[in-house]
């Protein structure tokens, strides 16, 4: 649940009896004691990977020991306070790998027992902590299926795990209660591994991911169409720092202070969202938690790694900058298959877009209809743009040149692109035909616009599709693929095309 997992550089093996349930029930030879004292390797509790590491950061690299109580000490949210209620219910839910990716930075093991890395406080994939919700979860599992999870019945009695000690530091071993709780966990997993794992997913989602999403939506952020990795990022942050503490990073009132947060907004692409939030955590966790210096490097490394993980799920081509001006538009058009990349994996944001590419993009917007003949001598059948150009010509959206050619591989000029876009928009929605005929008057190079494109460029400027380059129209210059993505995004968002 919180961000702890077994530290890759420090492991503890503890002695414990298997008195409550047969050891064989969870794959341990009966009567074989578990080992004795906590052993700490050199550098235990510190993150191994540095920010300059050439290899991608992983959960093992950024694992750091920490006590969840230090992060939750100031919380007043009943969801996060100890032993609030055993009335909560749970249901199985299989989360996508993308939604639960952050679990790899916590435990990543549904059958995880108590370990050194979490101070012998937490169990399972999401590190459910006995002081904050472990018992609630286990009681909910028993209530869900009392036959399968009969080994959890004892937790419905007067026992209160929040005040119990799971590990005896002097003895270097789990306490009797720690053994009983851990044995119960392993037995529940062994009883039905798939179901018990799905119950962990369901509890994590309803207790942390869903409230995080609801909170962001209460602040005006639209989360429904965000990728699962973005929702997982937010749920993990909420789990780690608490429902109040995480507001330091996402914005809001907490402990009498109004935090601006990272400045998340709806215009951000998923990549921008992840980069903005993760980088804000990296840059500010020391400021917000000055007394917990032992955790700073581990959590900075964790959120560097979480950013890499999110971008991996988002599958950005190598030539796409997730923080660039076009990133949100790139997400918009590629998620809707309006624009696609090249066969070599690139998108080519600053490549000149060709006339054939422009018409193909418009054709995709209407479902790729098959219609019309090919009226241009330089457009053979079988090319990626052939059917698109046939459609555009039949609908009067592509007229070609006077010599009967279309020049599909020729880079489109900015004024030609304006003509394509105006024709397409008005064809789809005739009510968009009107425009301010004086919209070009503020551009010093307005006189350079070809006569055939004056109306179209005026329309594009008036409708907010074109704003100029450094105050100039540059009508005969080529247009970037990134610019096309931005224009199509504006058309869809502003005019519901």
C-alpha positions in Angstrom: 0.0 0.0 0.0 2.7 2.4 0.8 5.9 2.6 -1.2 8.0 0.0 0.5 9.3 -3.3 -0.6 12.1 -5.7 0.3 15.3 -3.7 -0.1 17.5 -5.3 -2.7 20.5 -4.6 -0.5 19.1 -5.7 2.8 17.0 -8.8 3.7 15.8 -10.1 6.9 15.1 -13.8 7.7 13.1 -14.4 10.8 12.3 -17.3 13.1 8.6 -18.1 13.3 6.5 -21.1 14.3 3.9 -22.4 12.0 1.5 -23.2 14.8 -1.7 -21.7 13.4 -1.8 -23.4 10.0 0.1 -26.3 8.5 3.3 -25.0 6.9 2.7 -27.2 3.8 -0.4 -25.1 3.1 1.8 -22.4 1.8 4.8 -24.3 0.4 7.1 -24.5 3.4 8.3 -27.8 4.8 6.5 -28.5 8.0 8.5 -27.9 11.1 11.3 -26.1 9.4 12.0 -22.9 11.2 12.5 -19.7 9.3 15.9 -18.1 9.8 16.9 -16.0 12.7 18.2 -12.5 12.7 18.0 -9.5 10.4 21.1 -9.1 8.3 21.9 -5.8 6.8 24.2 -5.5 3.8 26.4 -2.5 3.2 24.3 0.4 2.1 20.9 -1.1 3.2 18.0 1.2 3.1 19.6 3.4 0.4 18.6 3.5 -3.3 21.2 1.7 -5.4 20.7 3.5 -8.7 21.7 7.1 -9.2 20.0 9.6 -11.4 22.9 9.2 -13.8 22.6 5.4 -14.2 22.7 4.3 -17.8 20.4 1.4 -17.1 16.6 2.0 -16.7 15.6 2.4 -13.1 13.5 -0.5 -11.7 11.6 -1.1 -8.6 14.5 -2.9 -7.0 16.8 0.0 -7.8 14.6 2.6 -6.0 13.4 0.5 -3.1 14.0 2.3 0.2 13.1 1.4 3.8 10.7 3.8 5.4 8.1 3.9 8.1 4.7 4.7 6.7 3.7 6.2 10.1 6.1 9.1 9.5 4.2 10.0 6.3 0.7 9.5 7.8 1.3 11.1 11.2 -0.5 14.3 10.2 -3.4 12.6 8.3 -6.9 13.2 9.5 -8.7 11.2 6.8 -10.5 8.2 8.4 -9.6 6.0 5.4 -6.0 6.3 6.5 -6.4 6.3 10.2 -5.7 3.1 12.1 -8.4 0.5 12.4 -11.2 2.8 11.3 -13.8 0.1 10.6 -14.1 -3.5 9.8 -17.3 -2.9 7.9 -15.7 -2.3 4.5 -16.3 -4.7 1.7 -14.0 -6.0 -1.0 -14.5 -7.5 -4.4 -12.1 -9.1 -6.8 -10.7 -6.9 -9.5 -8.0 -7.7 -12.0 -6.2 -4.5 -12.7 -4.2 -4.1 -15.9 -0.4 -4.2 -15.7 -0.5 -0.6 -16.7 -2.8 0.5 -13.8 -0.9 -1.4 -11.1 2.6 -0.8 -12.5 3.5 1.2 -9.4 3.2 -2.0 -7.3 6.7 -3.0 -8.6 8.1 -0.1 -6.5 6.3 -1.4 -3.4 6.4 -5.2 -3.3 5.1 -6.6 -6.6 4.4 -10.0 -4.9 0.9 -10.9 -3.8 2.2 -13.4 -1.3 4.8 -11.1 0.2 5.4 -11.6 3.9 6.8 -9.2 6.4 10.2 -7.9 5.5 13.1 -5.7 6.6 12.3 -3.1 3.8 8.9 -2.2 5.3 10.0 -2.5 8.9 8.0 -5.7 9.3 4.7 -3.8 9.1 3.3 -4.7 5.7 2.2 -7.6 3.5 1.2 -8.3 -0.1 1.6 -6.7 -3.5 0.7 -3.2 -2.3 2.2 -3.5 1.2 -0.9 -3.5 3.3 0.3 -2.1 6.7 -1.1 -3.7 9.9 -1.3 -0.2 11.5 -3.5 1.3 8.7 -5.7 -1.2 7.0 -4.3 -4.7 6.8 -6.9 -6.0 9.3 -9.8 -4.2 7.5 -8.7 -5.9 4.3 -8.4 -9.4 5.7 -11.7 -9.1 7.5 -13.3 -8.0 4.2 -11.8 -11.0 2.5 -13.3 -13.3 5.2 -16.7 -11.6 4.8 -16.4 -12.0 1.0 -15.9 -15.8 1.2 -15.8 -17.2 4.7 -15.3 -20.8 3.5 -12.3 -20.1 1.4 -10.8 -17.6 3.8 -11.7 -19.4 7.0 -8.2 -19.0 8.3 -8.9 -15.3 8.7 -11.9 -15.7 11.0 -9.8 -15.0 14.1 -9.3 -11.4 12.9 -13.0 -10.7 13.3 -12.7 -11.0 17.0 -11.5 -8.4 19.5 -7.9 -8.5 18.3 -6.6 -5.1 17.1 -3.6 -5.4 14.8 -3.0 -1.7 14.9 -1.6 -1.9 18.4 0.2 -5.1 18.0 4.0 -5.5 17.4 4.9 -7.8 14.5 8.7 -7.9 15.0 10.9 -8.1 18.1 14.1 -6.2 17.3 15.9 -7.5 20.3 15.2 -11.1 19.4 15.7 -10.5 15.6 12.5 -12.4 14.9 8.8 -12.0 14.3 6.6 -11.9 17.4 4.1 -14.6 17.9 1.4 -12.2 16.6 3.6 -11.4 13.6 3.9 -15.1 12.8 0.2 -15.7 13.1 -0.6 -12.8 10.8 2.0 -13.7 8.3 0.9 -17.4 8.4 -2.7 -16.3 7.8 -1.7 -14.3 4.8 0.2 -17.1 3.2 -2.6 -19.5 3.9 -5.2 -17.2 2.3 -3.0 -16.8 -0.8 -2.5 -20.6 -1.0 -6.3 -21.2 -0.7 -7.0 -19.4 -4.0 -4.0 -17.4 -5.4 -5.9 -15.9 -8.3 -8.8 -14.7 -6.2 -6.7 -13.5 -3.3 -4.6 -11.5 -5.7 -7.7 -10.0 -7.3 -9.0 -9.0 -3.9 -5.8 -7.2 -3.2 -6.2 -5.4 -6.5 -9.9 -4.5 -5.7 -9.0 -3.1 -2.3 -6.1 -1.1 -3.6 -8.2 0.4 -6.4 -11.2 1.3 -4.2 -9.1 2.6 -1.3 -6.5 4.6 -3.1 -6.8 4.8 -6.9 -10.5 5.7 -7.0 -10.3 8.3 -4.3 -7.3 9.9 -6.0 -9.2 10.1 -9.3 -12.3 11.5 -7.6 -10.2 14.2 -5.8 -8.5 15.3 -9.0 -11.9 15.4 -10.8 -13.2 17.6 -7.9 -10.5 20.0 -8.9 -11.7 20.1 -12.5 -9.3 17.6 -14.0 -10.8 15.2 -16.5 -9.4 11.8 -15.7 -11.8 9.4 -17.4 -9.9 9.3 -20.7 -6.4 9.3 -19.1 -4.3 6.2 -19.6 -4.3 3.6 -16.8 -0.7 4.4 -16.0 -1.6 8.0 -15.2 -4.4 6.7 -12.8 -1.9 4.2 -11.3 0.6 7.0 -10.8 -1.9 9.1 -8.9 -3.2 6.1 -6.9 0.3 5.2 -5.8 1.1 8.8 -4.8 -2.1 9.0 -2.8 -1.2 5.7 -1.1 2.3 6.8 -0.3 1.8 10.3 1.1 -1.8 10.0 2.3 -5.0 11.6 1.1 -3.9 14.9 2.7 -0.1 14.8 2.1 -0.4 14.1 -1.6 -2.2 17.4 -2.0 1.2 19.1 -1.6 2.0 17.6 -5.0 -1.3 17.8 -6.8 -2.6 21.0 -5.2 -5.2 21.7 -2.5 -5.7 22.6 1.2 -3.9 20.5 3.7 -2.9 21.1 7.4 -4.0 24.8 7.1 -1.8 25.4 4.0 -3.1 25.9 0.4 -0.6 24.1 -1.9 -0.4 25.1 -5.5 0.8 21.7 -6.6 2.4 20.8 -9.9 0.0 22.8 -12.0 -1.7 19.8 -13.7 -4.3 20.8 -16.3 -6.6 19.3 -18.9 -4.5 20.5 -21.9 -1.6 18.3 -20.9 -1.0 15.1 -22.8 -0.6 12.0 -20.7 3.2 12.3 -21.1 3.2 15.9 -20.0 1.0 15.0 -17.0 3.3 12.2 -15.9 6.4 14.3 -16.4 5.0 17.3 -14.6 3.8 15.3 -11.6 6.9 13.1 -11.3 9.4 15.9 -11.7 7.5 18.0 -9.2 7.8 15.2 -6.6 11.5 14.8 -7.4 12.0 18.6 -7.0 9.9 19.2 -3.9 9.9 16.1 -1.7 12.9 17.4 0.3 11.1 20.7 0.8 7.8 19.1 2.0 9.5 16.4 4.2 12.6 18.1 5.5 12.9 15.9 8.6 12.9 12.6 6.6 16.2 13.0 4.8 16.9 9.2 4.9 14.1 8.8 2.4 14.7 11.6 0.0 17.0 9.9 -2.5 14.9 6.8 -2.6 11.8 8.6 -3.4 13.4 10.9 -5.9 14.8 7.8 -7.7 11.4 6.2 -7.5 9.6 9.0 -9.3 12.3 9.2 -11.9 11.7 5.6 -12.5 7.9 6.0 -12.4 8.2 8.6 -15.1 10.2 6.1 -17.3 7.6 3.4 -16.6 4.7 5.7 -17.6 6.4 6.8 -20.8 7.1 3.1 -21.6 3.4 2.4 -21.4 2.5 5.4 -23.4 4.9 4.1 -26.1 6.2 7.4 -27.2 8.4 7.1 -30.4 12.0 8.0 -29.8 11.6 11.3 -31.6 8.6 12.5 -29.5 9.3 14.9 -26.7 6.6 14.3 -24.1 7.0 17.8 -22.8 7.0 19.6 -26.1 4.3 22.0 -27.3 2.8 19.4 -29.6 2.7 16.5 -27.1 -1.0 16.9 -26.2 -1.9 17.0 -29.9 0.2 14.0 -30.6 -1.7 12.1 -27.9 -5.0 13.2 -29.3 -4.5 12.3 -32.9 -2.6 9.0 -32.4 -5.1 7.7 -29.8 -7.8 8.3 -32.4 -5.8 6.8 -35.3 -6.1 10.1 -37.1 -2.4 10.3 -37.5 0.2 7.5 -37.4 3.9 7.2 -37.4 6.3 5.7 -39.9 7.2 2.1 -40.3 10.6 2.7 -38.6 8.9 3.7 -35.4 9.3 7.5 -35.8 6.5 10.0 -35.8 8.5 12.8 -37.4 7.0 15.8 -35.6 9.2 18.3 -37.5 9.1 16.5 -40.9 7.3 18.4 -43.6 3.8 17.0 -44.1 3.0 16.0 -47.7 -0.2 16.6 -49.6 -0.9 12.8 -49.7 -0.5 12.7 -45.9 -2.9 15.6 -45.3 -5.6 14.0 -47.4 -5.1 10.6 -45.8 -5.5 12.2 -42.3 -8.8 13.9 -43.4 -10.0 10.6 -44.9 -9.4 8.7 -41.6 -11.5 11.3 -39.8 -14.6 10.1 -41.7 -14.0 6.4 -41.4 -11.9 5.7 -44.6 -14.8 5.4 -47.1 -14.1 3.6 -50.3 -15.5 5.6 -53.2 -14.5 7.4 -56.4 -12.0 6.9 -59.2 -8.4 8.2 -59.3 -8.5 11.3 -61.5 -4.8 12.3 -61.2 -2.2 10.7 -63.4 0.4 10.7 -60.7 -1.7 8.9 -58.1 -1.5 5.1 -58.8 -3.6 2.5 -57.1 -2.2 0.7 -54.2 -0.4 3.5 -52.4 -1.3 4.4 -48.8 -2.9 7.6 -50.0 -4.7 6.3 -53.1 -8.1 5.6 -51.7 -8.0 8.8 -49.6 -7.2 11.0 -52.7 -10.0 9.3 -54.6 -12.4 10.1 -51.8 -11.2 13.7 -51.5 -11.5 14.3 -55.2 -15.0 12.8 -55.4 -16.1 15.1 -52.5 -14.5 18.2 -54.0 -11.9 18.5 -51.3 -8.9 17.9 -53.6 -8.7 19.6 -57.0 -5.1 19.0 -57.9 -3.0 21.1 -60.2 -3.9 22.4 -63.7 -1.7 19.8 -65.4 -3.8 17.0 -64.0 -1.4 16.0 -61.2 -1.9 15.9 -57.5 1.7 15.7 -56.4 1.0 13.5 -53.3 4.6 13.4 -52.1 5.1 17.1 -52.4 5.3 19.0 -49.0 2.2 20.9 -48.5 2.5 24.7 -48.1 0.9 26.4 -45.1 -1.6 28.1 -47.4 -2.4 24.9 -49.2 -3.0 23.2 -45.9 -5.3 26.0 -44.9 -7.4 25.3 -48.1 -7.6 21.6 -47.3 -8.7 22.3 -43.7 -11.3 24.9 -44.5 -12.8 22.8 -47.3 -13.0 19.7 -45.0 -14.4 21.6 -42.0 -17.2 23.3 -44.0 -17.9 20.1 -45.9 -18.5 18.4 -42.6 -20.3 21.3 -41.0 -21.6 24.0 -43.3 -22.4 26.3 -40.3 -18.6 26.8 -40.0 -18.4 28.7 -43.3 -18.4 32.2 -41.9 -15.2 34.0 -40.9 -13.7 37.4 -40.3 -12.3 38.6 -43.7 -10.0 41.0 -41.9 -8.2 38.4 -39.8 -5.0 38.6 -41.8 -4.6 42.3 -41.4 -2.3 42.0 -38.5 0.3 40.0 -40.4 3.1 41.9 -42.2 3.4 39.2 -44.9 -0.4 39.0 -45.6 0.2 40.3 -49.1 2.3 37.2 -49.9 -0.7 34.9 -49.6 -1.7 33.5 -53.0 -5.2 34.6 -54.2 -6.6 31.1 -54.1 -5.7 30.8 -50.4 -6.7 34.2 -48.9 -10.2 33.1 -47.8 -8.9 29.8 -46.4 -6.1 31.4 -44.5 -8.4 34.1 -43.2 -10.8 31.3 -42.0 -8.0 29.3 -40.3 -6.7 32.4 -38.5 -10.2 33.4 -37.4 -11.0 29.9 -36.2 -7.8 29.6 -34.2 -6.1 26.9 -36.3 -3.2 29.1 -37.4 -1.6 31.8 -35.3 1.5 32.5 -37.3 5.2 31.9 -36.8 6.9 34.7 -34.9 4.2 37.0 -36.1 4.3 36.0 -39.7 2.1 33.8 -41.9 4.8 32.4 -44.0 2.2 31.1 -46.5 4.6 29.4 -48.9 6.6 27.6 -46.3 6.1 24.0 -45.5 4.0 22.7 -42.6 5.2 20.3 -39.9 3.5 17.1 -39.0 3.3 18.4 -35.5 1.5 21.5 -36.7 -1.0 19.3 -38.5 -1.6 17.3 -35.3 -2.3 20.6 -33.4 -4.7 21.9 -36.1 -6.7 18.6 -36.2 -6.9 18.6 -32.4 -8.3 22.2 -32.5 -10.8 21.2 -35.1 -12.0 18.3 -33.1 -12.1 20.0 -29.7 -13.5 23.3 -30.7 -15.8 22.4 -33.5 -16.7 18.7 -32.7 -15.8 17.5 -36.2 
